[in-house]
Amino acid sequence: MTSSRISTLVFCLLCLWVPLSLAQTGTEPTAQSEPSEVRVKAWLEPSEGIISSQQVKLVIELSTDRWFTAGTRIGLFEVKDAVVLRRESFAVNSTRNKGGQTWVTQQWDLTVYPQRSGDLLIPAIPLTVTVAEEGGSSTVRQLTTKQIAFSAQAPAELVDVPQWVATSRLRVVEEYNQSLDQLEAGDAVVRTITLNAEGVAAMMLPATGFVAQDGLAIYQTPPQVEDQNNRGIYLAQRIDQLTYVIERPGSYTLPELSYYWWDLSAGRVRIETLASQQLVVGGVIPAVVEDPTAPAVSVWSWQKIGFVLLSLCLVLILIVGMVWLRSWLVQRRSTPSAAALRQQIARDLKLACSANDKMAVIRLMYQWLDGLPDDRFKGEFREALLELDTEPVSGAFEQLMANCYGDNSLEPDLKDFAQQLIECFGERETNLLGSLLKPVELRLN
């Protein structure tokens, strides 16, 4: 090999080595950037002195030295013997300065309602967060909170009370759609009871129990429950509505209702009470309870009072008798017969059916029943229908009552029902009276 060729080969090798060495020097790895830091912690407010059924706030706080680039997902979890609700859809975002470095935080609030006294445990809660990294990229992190143990207790005064709630405020109001005086058979009285509480879920407000009475039917609609949030204060409302249908004259007592609750602010038991009410139907006068604290009256005073009252009664009876005798003599010829009255009821019933006035149909049915000559049928519709053994008419009557006062939306055929009922009672009336009274043909068509 000549010297010129050797020189050319050496030159080529030098040309290849210099770029390679420069490239290796330029691509030498530098120190890698540290990943973003994410911290999580959780706690309860309050953490001690918790009453069973009290609202407890579960706070979950996430913080990072960068920032969050996507929404945070809180995994599903359950707390045994407690109700957990997530009432807020968004977190509270803020920033903090730690050692001269800015941290971005997210705070999530959940509510926990312990349903019994004793020790309870909130399990580790899975969290999914997305945070920014250097260079504009993002990473998804899987985190979990620590378990939280806490205790709840029931006040000794409420251990034997079946329904109560722990709150800082409870208000109970009731109203009726009409006066409870001068009621008649066939009337419908609508009663509405509204409960409002603070710091409670509406589904936890106590339900009101109603007891049916003989002669007083009850039709209750499903309760209306509603939760509201007023600037971070949770408000709950429950509305119970029912209808009392008076089926026959008498005196009915609506018992007193009591609502127990634990006042979280005062730390004591409180009771909201709805006073008992009395329904007097058909001129029945409620019994008067003698007041034991009233001053005693001497025997001689009672004798004088009795003599005066007896004299007044005799005079009153004489006056009433004379007035009645005169009016009877004057109106004797003009008074319509029982058959004519029933005929008039039938005509009114036809008009009410044509107008689809269900309330008027029910009222006229009670008037028709009261006008029958057989005392065994005066009073409650269901008893009369049971004696007649008419299953279709009974079913139609129950459908009509449920449509008017219950939650049945199926519209009854008023004309067909009234026709069947009049034919039933008309045939029964004929069998009872025989040849003593010619039956009146009461038809609606």
LODO-509078 format. One record per residue (C-alpha): residue in three letters; z, y, x. Coordinates in steps of 0.02 Angstrom, whole numbers, padded with zeros to 5 digits, always signed. Each point is the difference from the previous one (the first is absolute). Layout:
<rs>
ALAZYX;...
</rs>
This chain:
<rs>
MET+00000+00000+00000;THR-00051+00168+00069;SER+00122+00144+00022;SER-00088+00104-00131;ARG+00027-00132-00134;ILE+00184-00019+00048;SER+00025+00187-00017;THR-00083+00000-00173;LEU+00112-00143-00059;VAL+00159+00088+00059;PHE-00053+00160-00088;CYS-00027-00092-00165;LEU+00170-00082+00011;LEU+00082+00169+00028;CYS-00089+00073-00151;LEU+00067-00139-00111;TRP+00180+00007+00065;VAL+00027+00189-00017;PRO-00035+00013-00189;LEU+00105-00155-00035;SER+00148+00070+00093;LEU-00017+00167-00088;ALA-00009-00084-00170;GLN+00157-00101+00036;THR+00090+00159+00052;GLY-00052+00093-00161;THR+00051-00139-00124;GLU+00172-00033+00071;PRO+00117-00027-00155;THR+00122+00137-00044;ALA+00172-00015-00081;GLN-00023-00049-00187;SER+00070+00113-00137;GLU+00156-00059-00090;PRO-00019-00054-00186;SER+00074+00106-00138;GLU+00181-00034-00046;VAL+00051-00037-00181;ARG+00180-00012-00061;VAL+00068-00059-00169;LYS+00172+00006-00078;ALA+00071-00022-00176;TRP+00164+00045-00085;LEU+00082+00016-00172;GLU+00061+00156-00090;PRO+00142-00022-00042;SER+00047-00141+00117;GLU+00180-00024-00063;GLY+00096+00006-00163;ILE-00150-00064-00099;ILE+00025-00042-00184;SER-00101-00141-00078;SER-00150+00068-00097;GLN+00011+00162+00101;GLN-00159+00071+00071;VAL-00003-00022+00191;LYS-00136+00081+00105;LEU-00081-00109+00134;VAL-00074+00114+00134;ILE-00132-00063+00124;GLU-00045+00118+00142;LEU-00149-00023+00117;SER-00028+00111+00153;THR-00129+00006+00141;ASP-00033+00109+00153;ARG-00182+00015-00055;TRP-00051+00008-00183;PHE-00042-00115-00145;THR-00185-00023-00034;ALA+00007-00108-00158;GLY+00114-00039-00145;THR+00158-00101+00023;ARG+00019-00164-00096;ILE+00172-00063-00051;GLY-00001-00187-00026;LEU+00074-00088-00151;PHE+00182-00050+00004;GLU+00138-00048-00122;VAL+00187+00028-00003;LYS+00096-00137-00089;ASP+00102+00063-00150;ALA-00074+00175+00016;VAL-00148+00096-00069;VAL-00110+00092+00126;LEU-00119+00138-00059;ARG-00124+00102+00099;ARG-00010+00162-00097;GLU-00087+00110+00129;SER-00185-00024+00043;PHE+00004+00108+00156;ALA+00112+00020+00151;VAL+00085+00159+00060;ASN-00084+00051+00165;SER+00082+00110+00131;THR+00012+00030+00188;ARG+00147-00002+00121;ASN+00027+00053+00178;LYS+00081-00132+00111;GLY+00027+00046+00182;GLY-00139+00127-00003;GLN-00122-00122-00080;THR-00064+00013-00179;TRP+00021-00152-00112;VAL-00084-00024-00169;THR+00106-00084-00135;GLN-00029-00080-00171;GLN+00143-00029-00122;TRP-00019-00121-00147;ASP+00130-00007-00140;LEU+00028-00154-00109;THR+00137-00029-00131;VAL+00112-00152-00010;TYR+00109-00043-00152;PRO+00129-00137+00034;GLN+00027-00105-00156;ARG+00167-00079+00047;SER+00153+00031+00103;GLY+00019-00081+00171;ASP-00098-00008+00163;LEU-00188+00025-00003;LEU-00134-00004+00136;ILE-00162+00096+00020;PRO-00117-00109+00106;ALA-00111+00058+00143;ILE-00144+00099-00075;PRO-00176-00020+00075;LEU-00094+00161+00040;THR-00179+00033+00053;VAL-00038+00167+00086;THR-00151+00073+00089;VAL+00029+00124+00143;ALA-00112+00099+00117;GLU-00025-00043+00183;GLU-00069+00101+00145;GLY-00188+00015+00002;GLY-00013+00016-00191;SER+00028-00183-00042;SER+00129-00073-00122;THR+00105-00157-00001;VAL+00080-00095-00144;ARG+00182-00048+00025;GLN+00101-00131-00096;LEU+00183+00048-00012;THR+00155-00058-00096;THR+00162+00083-00046;LYS+00170-00074+00035;GLN+00098-00090-00136;ILE+00125+00109-00093;ALA+00158-00075-00075;PHE+00102+00096-00129;SER+00131-00029-00133;ALA+00011+00055-00182;GLN+00148-00004-00117;ALA+00028+00013-00188;PRO+00141+00112-00064;ALA+00146-00099-00069;GLU-00010+00097-00164;LEU-00177-00064-00031;VAL+00016-00183+00050;ASP+00006-00060-00181;VAL-00128+00126-00067;PRO-00168-00088-00029;GLN-00111+00154+00022;TRP+00032+00154+00105;VAL-00088+00107+00129;ALA+00051+00100+00153;THR-00068+00177-00002;SER+00050+00181+00023;ARG-00051+00047-00177;LEU-00030-00092-00164;ARG-00040+00082-00167;VAL-00016-00090-00168;VAL-00073+00083-00155;GLU-00042-00068-00172;GLU-00091+00072-00149;TYR-00052-00054-00175;ASN-00160+00047-00090;GLN+00095+00048-00159;SER+00172+00035-00071;LEU+00111-00152-00028;ASP+00061+00069-00167;GLN-00075-00043-00169;LEU-00097-00152+00059;GLU-00082-00120-00121;ALA-00060-00180+00006;GLY-00171-00006+00083;ASP+00035+00146+00117;ALA-00039-00017+00185;VAL+00110+00086+00129;VAL-00070+00017+00177;ARG+00130+00008+00139;THR-00044+00054+00177;ILE+00119-00020+00149;THR-00049+00082+00166;LEU+00084-00036+00168;ASN-00030+00112+00152;ALA+00072-00037+00172;GLU-00017+00063+00178;GLY-00028-00110+00153;VAL-00036-00156-00104;ALA-00155-00101-00040;ALA-00045+00007-00185;MET-00007-00190-00012;MET+00186-00006+00047;LEU+00063+00111-00140;PRO+00107-00101-00123;ALA-00085-00067-00155;THR+00073+00039-00171;GLY+00044-00147-00112;PHE-00017+00015-00189;VAL+00074-00121-00127;ALA-00089-00028-00166;GLN+00102+00008-00160;ASP-00025-00084-00168;GLY-00104+00119-00104;LEU-00046+00110+00150;ALA-00154-00062+00094;ILE-00033+00057+00179;TYR-00171+00021+00080;GLN+00006+00047+00184;THR-00147+00056+00106;PRO-00015-00040+00187;PRO+00100+00124+00107;GLN-00089+00141+00091;VAL+00051+00012+00184;GLU-00058+00134+00121;ASP+00039+00045+00182;GLN-00025+00176+00068;ASN+00019+00083+00169;ASN+00057+00181+00000;ARG+00000+00066+00178;GLY+00069-00160+00072;ILE+00124-00031-00142;TYR-00041-00157-00097;LEU+00023+00014-00189;ALA-00002-00143-00125;GLN-00021+00001-00189;ARG+00012-00136-00132;ILE-00038+00026-00185;ASP+00052-00131-00130;GLN-00067+00025-00176;LEU+00035-00105-00153;THR-00022+00015-00188;TYR+00134-00046-00128;VAL-00080-00054-00165;ILE+00126+00006-00144;GLU-00031-00150-00112;ARG+00137+00022-00128;PRO+00139+00121-00048;GLY+00164-00008+00093;SER+00099+00076+00142;TYR-00056-00042+00177;THR+00090+00046+00161;LEU-00097+00025+00161;PRO+00126-00047+00135;GLU+00051+00111+00145;LEU-00102-00021+00159;SER+00075+00020+00175;TYR-00093+00020+00165;TYR+00101-00028+00159;TRP-00048+00076+00168;TRP+00078+00030+00170;ASP-00002+00183+00051;LEU-00051+00000+00184;SER+00049+00182+00021;ALA+00175-00016-00074;GLY+00030-00183+00046;ARG+00059-00050-00173;VAL-00054-00090-00159;ARG-00073+00102-00141;ILE-00049-00051-00177;GLU-00133+00080-00109;THR+00033-00037-00184;LEU-00106+00013-00156;ALA+00113+00014-00152;SER-00017-00123-00144;GLN-00101+00054-00151;GLN+00014-00053-00182;LEU-00148-00021-00117;VAL+00046+00016-00184;VAL-00136-00063-00117;GLY-00003+00002-00189;GLY+00153+00111-00031;VAL+00127-00112+00089;ILE+00144+00109+00063;PRO+00070-00049+00171;ALA+00181-00051+00009;VAL+00120+00137+00054;VAL+00130-00047+00130;GLU+00169+00077-00033;ASP+00066+00111+00138;PRO+00173-00064+00051;THR+00044+00172+00071;ALA-00024+00089-00168;PRO+00161+00070-00079;ALA+00080-00107-00136;VAL-00007+00053-00182;SER+00150-00025-00115;VAL-00006-00118-00149;TRP+00025+00145-00123;SER-00148+00092+00078;TRP-00109-00155-00019;GLN+00049-00014-00183;LYS-00047+00181-00036;ILE-00163-00019+00095;GLY-00039-00160-00094;PHE+00034+00080-00169;VAL-00113+00147+00038;LEU-00138-00112+00065;LEU+00012-00114-00152;SER-00012+00148-00117;LEU-00150+00067+00091;CYS-00084-00170-00003;LEU+00026-00018-00188;VAL-00074+00172-00031;LEU-00144-00036+00117;ILE-00035-00168-00084;LEU+00000+00082-00171;ILE-00122+00136+00057;VAL-00114-00124+00088;GLY+00002-00115-00151;MET-00051+00140-00118;VAL-00138+00059+00115;TRP-00065-00177+00025;LEU+00003-00037-00185;ARG-00098+00158-00038;SER-00129-00032+00136;TRP-00017-00182-00054;LEU-00034+00050-00178;VAL-00127+00130+00055;GLN-00091-00109+00126;ARG+00011-00164-00088;ARG-00174+00007-00069;SER-00077+00078+00156;THR+00073-00123+00128;PRO-00134-00116+00066;SER+00029-00187-00011;ALA+00029-00112+00150;ALA-00174-00071-00021;ALA-00074+00175+00005;LEU+00096+00040+00160;ARG-00066-00158+00082;GLN-00174+00046-00057;GLN+00021+00170+00082;ILE+00060-00081+00161;ALA-00154-00111-00001;ARG-00114+00151-00017;ASP+00091+00090+00142;LEU-00012-00157+00104;LYS-00188-00006-00026;LEU-00017+00179+00061;ALA+00110-00034+00153;CYS-00105-00152+00045;SER-00160+00101-00017;ALA+00072+00135+00115;ASN+00062-00134+00124;ASP+00175+00077-00012;LYS+00104-00147+00062;MET+00166+00095-00014;ALA-00035+00041-00184;VAL-00048-00182-00033;ILE+00167-00059+00069;ARG+00098+00129-00102;LEU-00092-00046-00162;MET+00031-00185+00034;TYR+00186+00033+00006;GLN-00011+00099-00162;TRP-00096-00142-00081;LEU+00131-00125+00056;ASP+00143+00108-00065;GLY-00088+00012-00170;LEU-00009-00187-00030;PRO+00112-00060-00143;ASP+00072-00145+00100;ASP+00154+00054+00102;ARG-00024-00143+00120;PHE-00150+00089+00076;LYS+00084+00170+00027;GLY+00033+00036+00183;GLU-00094-00072+00148;PHE-00186-00039-00004;ARG+00015-00152+00112;GLU+00126-00083-00118;ALA-00114+00027-00149;LEU-00152-00069+00092;LEU+00101-00149+00059;GLU+00048-00046-00180;LEU-00182+00017-00056;ASP-00054-00115+00144;THR-00160+00098+00034;GLU-00041-00022+00184;PRO-00160+00109+00001;VAL+00090+00146-00082;SER+00148-00017+00119;GLY-00114-00001+00151;ALA-00094+00153-00062;PHE+00165+00091-00030;GLU+00062-00036+00178;GLN-00169+00058+00071;LEU+00011+00162-00099;MET+00179+00036+00061;ALA-00043-00041+00182;ASN-00153+00113-00008;CYS+00102+00146-00069;TYR+00157-00014+00105;GLY-00039-00122+00141;ASP-00136-00020+00131;ASN-00125-00100-00104;SER-00168+00092+00000;LEU-00086-00117-00126;GLU-00037+00099-00158;PRO+00053-00091-00161;ASP-00107-00008-00158;LEU+00112+00108-00111;LYS-00098-00024-00161;ASP-00005-00191+00016;PHE+00185-00008+00047;ALA+00055+00112-00145;GLN-00108-00098-00124;GLN+00075-00167+00054;LEU+00176+00069-00006;ILE-00019+00075-00175;GLU-00078-00160-00065;CYS+00145-00101+00076;PHE+00137+00106-00075;GLY-00097+00023-00163;GLU-00010-00189-00024;ARG+00185-00018+00044;GLU+00046+00137-00125;THR-00097-00089-00138;ASN+00090-00164+00034;LEU+00170+00086-00006;LEU-00023+00102-00158;GLY-00102-00124-00101;SER-00039+00068-00171;LEU+00131+00138+00007;LEU-00116+00122+00089;LYS-00188-00004+00010;PRO-00052+00011+00184;VAL-00100+00150+00055;GLU-00166-00033+00087;LEU+00016+00089+00169;ARG-00161-00015+00098;LEU-00071+00111+00135;ASN-00186-00025-00036;
</rs>
